[in-house]
Amino acid sequence: MQTKDKIVLHTCCAICSGYPVSYLQDAGYQVIAYFYNPNIYPQEEYTKRFEAQKILCEHSNCELVEGEYKPDEYYEFVKGFENEPEKGARCDKCFELRLRKTAEFAKSIGVDTFTTSIVISPHKSYEKLTEIAVKIAEEYGLKYLAVNFKKNDGFLKTNKISKELDLYRQKYCGCKFAIR
């Protein structure tokens, strides 16, 4: 019996990761969902999103690993960018932090490939996220699997999965700056 290649999927929330998990599993990967999101505010919101991620991963027979929730690390990383508009430089810094921690996690467990569910959002730039992730992958000697999960109705598919599982649906990206 052939073993499946492992991949670490950075998950931003259960809604966004539903289709990416199934897509990667269908492509033959053993998916390890890595929930690292110190940007989420407040902690109650973080907990709701993580609980939804647990439901999705149980349903999908997918391993789930929770990264440390340290909001102070996020605030320090985006310091000086607090007043940037949504989709601006603060968001790029946030992506960099989360993808860098994902790469570190993948490397620490001996997995050489990672990707992210963030790219499925119609509010996020696939090109920008891919650029950031490829740079980080090169730094860590890893591979970034660049999949535009939006294609082929990916966003519709991920929403269908989240509705079928009655997953928690957030109303903003995650950080306290996005609430404005």
PECORSUL-V525398 format. One line per field, one symbol per residue. phi: phi as a letter, one per 20 degrees, with the letter a starting at -180 (. if undefined). psi: psi as a letter, one per 20 degrees, with the letter a starting at -180 (. if undefined). burial: I if it has 24 or more other C-alpha atoms within 12 Angstrom, else O. A space follows every 10 residues. Layout:
# PECORSUL-V525398
phi->???
psi->???
burial->???
This chain:
# PECORSUL-V525398
phi->.eeefebedf deafgfegfg ffgfffenee ededecbfff cefffgfgff fffgffffge lcfcceffec gffffffdgn dgeffgmeff ffffgfgfff fffffgffdm decbbbegff ffedegffff gfffffgfge mdddeeceff flmgffffff gfffelfgdf dbgqeffffg
psi->ppqqpqqpop phrhghiggh ghghghijqo poponomiip pahhgggghh ghhggghghj lppppprpnn hhgghhhjpi jhjqrpjbhg ggggggghhg hgggggghjk pjpraqihih piiqoggggg gghggggghj krppoopnih qlkghgghhg ghghilqpor jrggrhhhh.
burial->OOOOOIIIII IIIIIIIIII IIIIIOOOII IIIIIIIIII IOOOIIIOII IIIIIIIOOI OIIIIIIOIO IOOIIOIIOO OOOOOIIOOI IIIIIIIIII IIIIIIIOOO IIIIIIIIII IOOIIIOIII OIIIOIIOOI OIIIIIIIII OOOIIOIIIO IIOOOOIIII OOIIIOIOOO
